[in-house]
Amino acid sequence: MANIEIYTWSTCPFCRRAKELLDSKDIDYKEHDITGDEEARAKMVERTGGPRTVPQIFVNDKLIGGCDDIHRLEEQGKLDTILEG
C-alpha cells in the first residue's frame, strides 16, 4: 500500500471531499491539519513547489494535486492503481 499524505484546513469543504473519497475506499492516510499554522503551510508549499491551496495530496512523496485532481483520477479509473503504490 502506498504512503498517502494530505494537507488540510479544518473548515475546507474541498479537504472534506478529498478525505471522504479516500475514506470511501478504506484508505489509510496521514493528515496534516495546517489550520492557522503558517510554518506548516510553508513546509507544504516547499513540498508542492508553489501551490498554497488545500488540500494537497501526496502519494509516496509525489504530489498528485488537490480535490479536483483526486476526483478526476477516480473518474478516469486511475486512482486505485496510484493508491496501491
Rosetta constraint file for C-alpha pairs under 8 A:
AtomPair CA 1 CA 83 HARMONIC 6.83 0.50
AtomPair CA 1 CA 84 HARMONIC 4.86 0.50
AtomPair CA 1 CA 85 HARMONIC 5.52 0.50
AtomPair CA 2 CA 59 HARMONIC 6.34 0.50
AtomPair CA 2 CA 60 HARMONIC 5.90 0.50
AtomPair CA 2 CA 82 HARMONIC 7.83 0.50
AtomPair CA 2 CA 83 HARMONIC 5.56 0.50
AtomPair CA 2 CA 84 HARMONIC 5.44 0.50
AtomPair CA 2 CA 85 HARMONIC 4.23 0.50
AtomPair CA 3 CA 29 HARMONIC 7.01 0.50
AtomPair CA 3 CA 59 HARMONIC 5.66 0.50
AtomPair CA 3 CA 60 HARMONIC 4.90 0.50
AtomPair CA 3 CA 61 HARMONIC 7.57 0.50
AtomPair CA 3 CA 85 HARMONIC 7.67 0.50
AtomPair CA 4 CA 28 HARMONIC 7.24 0.50
AtomPair CA 4 CA 29 HARMONIC 4.80 0.50
AtomPair CA 4 CA 30 HARMONIC 6.24 0.50
AtomPair CA 4 CA 57 HARMONIC 7.29 0.50
AtomPair CA 4 CA 58 HARMONIC 5.69 0.50
AtomPair CA 4 CA 59 HARMONIC 4.60 0.50
AtomPair CA 4 CA 60 HARMONIC 6.32 0.50
AtomPair CA 4 CA 61 HARMONIC 7.86 0.50
AtomPair CA 4 CA 83 HARMONIC 7.66 0.50
AtomPair CA 5 CA 29 HARMONIC 5.50 0.50
AtomPair CA 5 CA 30 HARMONIC 4.70 0.50
AtomPair CA 5 CA 31 HARMONIC 5.83 0.50
AtomPair CA 5 CA 32 HARMONIC 7.30 0.50
AtomPair CA 5 CA 57 HARMONIC 5.79 0.50
AtomPair CA 5 CA 58 HARMONIC 5.13 0.50
AtomPair CA 5 CA 59 HARMONIC 6.56 0.50
AtomPair CA 6 CA 29 HARMONIC 7.15 0.50
AtomPair CA 6 CA 30 HARMONIC 6.33 0.50
AtomPair CA 6 CA 31 HARMONIC 4.97 0.50
AtomPair CA 6 CA 32 HARMONIC 6.05 0.50
AtomPair CA 6 CA 55 HARMONIC 6.41 0.50
AtomPair CA 6 CA 56 HARMONIC 5.65 0.50
AtomPair CA 6 CA 57 HARMONIC 4.45 0.50
AtomPair CA 6 CA 58 HARMONIC 6.32 0.50
AtomPair CA 7 CA 31 HARMONIC 5.96 0.50
AtomPair CA 7 CA 32 HARMONIC 4.65 0.50
AtomPair CA 7 CA 33 HARMONIC 5.94 0.50
AtomPair CA 7 CA 34 HARMONIC 6.74 0.50
AtomPair CA 7 CA 44 HARMONIC 7.29 0.50
AtomPair CA 7 CA 54 HARMONIC 6.30 0.50
AtomPair CA 7 CA 55 HARMONIC 5.25 0.50
AtomPair CA 7 CA 56 HARMONIC 5.17 0.50
AtomPair CA 7 CA 57 HARMONIC 6.49 0.50
AtomPair CA 8 CA 12 HARMONIC 7.25 0.50
AtomPair CA 8 CA 15 HARMONIC 5.65 0.50
AtomPair CA 8 CA 31 HARMONIC 6.95 0.50
AtomPair CA 8 CA 32 HARMONIC 6.05 0.50
AtomPair CA 8 CA 33 HARMONIC 4.80 0.50
AtomPair CA 8 CA 34 HARMONIC 6.02 0.50
AtomPair CA 8 CA 35 HARMONIC 7.30 0.50
AtomPair CA 8 CA 54 HARMONIC 5.52 0.50
AtomPair CA 8 CA 55 HARMONIC 4.97 0.50
AtomPair CA 8 CA 56 HARMONIC 7.24 0.50
AtomPair CA 9 CA 15 HARMONIC 6.92 0.50
AtomPair CA 9 CA 33 HARMONIC 5.54 0.50
AtomPair CA 9 CA 34 HARMONIC 5.64 0.50
AtomPair CA 9 CA 35 HARMONIC 4.72 0.50
AtomPair CA 9 CA 54 HARMONIC 6.68 0.50
AtomPair CA 9 CA 55 HARMONIC 7.43 0.50
AtomPair CA 10 CA 15 HARMONIC 7.97 0.50
AtomPair CA 10 CA 33 HARMONIC 6.71 0.50
AtomPair CA 10 CA 34 HARMONIC 7.99 0.50
AtomPair CA 10 CA 35 HARMONIC 5.98 0.50
AtomPair CA 12 CA 16 HARMONIC 6.56 0.50
AtomPair CA 12 CA 54 HARMONIC 7.58 0.50
AtomPair CA 13 CA 17 HARMONIC 6.28 0.50
AtomPair CA 14 CA 18 HARMONIC 6.21 0.50
AtomPair CA 14 CA 54 HARMONIC 7.50 0.50
AtomPair CA 14 CA 55 HARMONIC 6.74 0.50
AtomPair CA 14 CA 67 HARMONIC 5.75 0.50
AtomPair CA 15 CA 19 HARMONIC 6.16 0.50
AtomPair CA 15 CA 54 HARMONIC 6.58 0.50
AtomPair CA 15 CA 55 HARMONIC 5.08 0.50
AtomPair CA 15 CA 67 HARMONIC 6.75 0.50
AtomPair CA 16 CA 20 HARMONIC 5.97 0.50
AtomPair CA 17 CA 21 HARMONIC 6.33 0.50
AtomPair CA 17 CA 67 HARMONIC 6.87 0.50
AtomPair CA 18 CA 22 HARMONIC 6.50 0.50
AtomPair CA 18 CA 55 HARMONIC 7.51 0.50
AtomPair CA 18 CA 66 HARMONIC 7.66 0.50
AtomPair CA 18 CA 67 HARMONIC 5.10 0.50
AtomPair CA 18 CA 70 HARMONIC 7.01 0.50
AtomPair CA 18 CA 71 HARMONIC 7.56 0.50
AtomPair CA 19 CA 23 HARMONIC 5.93 0.50
AtomPair CA 20 CA 24 HARMONIC 5.95 0.50
AtomPair CA 21 CA 25 HARMONIC 6.58 0.50
AtomPair CA 21 CA 71 HARMONIC 7.77 0.50
AtomPair CA 22 CA 26 HARMONIC 6.43 0.50
AtomPair CA 22 CA 27 HARMONIC 5.37 0.50
AtomPair CA 22 CA 28 HARMONIC 7.72 0.50
AtomPair CA 23 CA 27 HARMONIC 5.76 0.50
AtomPair CA 23 CA 28 HARMONIC 7.71 0.50
AtomPair CA 34 CA 38 HARMONIC 7.52 0.50
AtomPair CA 34 CA 40 HARMONIC 5.70 0.50
AtomPair CA 34 CA 41 HARMONIC 6.07 0.50
AtomPair CA 37 CA 41 HARMONIC 6.27 0.50
AtomPair CA 38 CA 42 HARMONIC 6.02 0.50
AtomPair CA 39 CA 43 HARMONIC 6.39 0.50
AtomPair CA 40 CA 44 HARMONIC 6.29 0.50
AtomPair CA 41 CA 45 HARMONIC 6.14 0.50
AtomPair CA 41 CA 52 HARMONIC 7.28 0.50
AtomPair CA 42 CA 46 HARMONIC 6.16 0.50
AtomPair CA 43 CA 47 HARMONIC 6.33 0.50
AtomPair CA 44 CA 48 HARMONIC 6.13 0.50
AtomPair CA 44 CA 52 HARMONIC 7.52 0.50
AtomPair CA 44 CA 56 HARMONIC 7.95 0.50
AtomPair CA 45 CA 49 HARMONIC 5.86 0.50
AtomPair CA 45 CA 50 HARMONIC 5.20 0.50
AtomPair CA 45 CA 51 HARMONIC 5.86 0.50
AtomPair CA 45 CA 52 HARMONIC 5.65 0.50
AtomPair CA 46 CA 50 HARMONIC 6.70 0.50
AtomPair CA 48 CA 56 HARMONIC 7.70 0.50
AtomPair CA 48 CA 63 HARMONIC 6.57 0.50
AtomPair CA 54 CA 66 HARMONIC 6.68 0.50
AtomPair CA 55 CA 65 HARMONIC 7.80 0.50
AtomPair CA 55 CA 66 HARMONIC 5.10 0.50
AtomPair CA 55 CA 67 HARMONIC 6.32 0.50
AtomPair CA 56 CA 63 HARMONIC 7.32 0.50
AtomPair CA 56 CA 64 HARMONIC 7.70 0.50
AtomPair CA 56 CA 65 HARMONIC 5.45 0.50
AtomPair CA 56 CA 66 HARMONIC 4.80 0.50
AtomPair CA 56 CA 67 HARMONIC 7.75 0.50
AtomPair CA 57 CA 63 HARMONIC 5.92 0.50
AtomPair CA 57 CA 64 HARMONIC 5.75 0.50
AtomPair CA 57 CA 65 HARMONIC 5.46 0.50
AtomPair CA 57 CA 66 HARMONIC 5.88 0.50
AtomPair CA 58 CA 62 HARMONIC 5.11 0.50
AtomPair CA 58 CA 63 HARMONIC 4.37 0.50
AtomPair CA 58 CA 64 HARMONIC 5.68 0.50
AtomPair CA 58 CA 65 HARMONIC 7.34 0.50
AtomPair CA 59 CA 63 HARMONIC 6.50 0.50
AtomPair CA 59 CA 64 HARMONIC 6.81 0.50
AtomPair CA 59 CA 82 HARMONIC 7.53 0.50
AtomPair CA 59 CA 83 HARMONIC 6.96 0.50
AtomPair CA 59 CA 85 HARMONIC 7.69 0.50
AtomPair CA 60 CA 85 HARMONIC 7.25 0.50
AtomPair CA 64 CA 69 HARMONIC 6.96 0.50
AtomPair CA 64 CA 70 HARMONIC 7.16 0.50
AtomPair CA 65 CA 69 HARMONIC 5.46 0.50
AtomPair CA 65 CA 70 HARMONIC 6.87 0.50
AtomPair CA 66 CA 70 HARMONIC 6.27 0.50
AtomPair CA 67 CA 71 HARMONIC 6.25 0.50
AtomPair CA 68 CA 72 HARMONIC 6.01 0.50
AtomPair CA 69 CA 73 HARMONIC 6.22 0.50
AtomPair CA 70 CA 74 HARMONIC 6.31 0.50
AtomPair CA 70 CA 79 HARMONIC 7.12 0.50
AtomPair CA 71 CA 75 HARMONIC 6.21 0.50
AtomPair CA 72 CA 76 HARMONIC 6.19 0.50
AtomPair CA 73 CA 77 HARMONIC 6.23 0.50
AtomPair CA 73 CA 78 HARMONIC 5.14 0.50
AtomPair CA 73 CA 79 HARMONIC 4.98 0.50
AtomPair CA 74 CA 78 HARMONIC 5.91 0.50
AtomPair CA 74 CA 79 HARMONIC 4.88 0.50
AtomPair CA 74 CA 80 HARMONIC 7.46 0.50
AtomPair CA 78 CA 82 HARMONIC 6.52 0.50
AtomPair CA 79 CA 83 HARMONIC 6.09 0.50
AtomPair CA 80 CA 84 HARMONIC 6.14 0.50
AtomPair CA 81 CA 85 HARMONIC 6.90 0.50
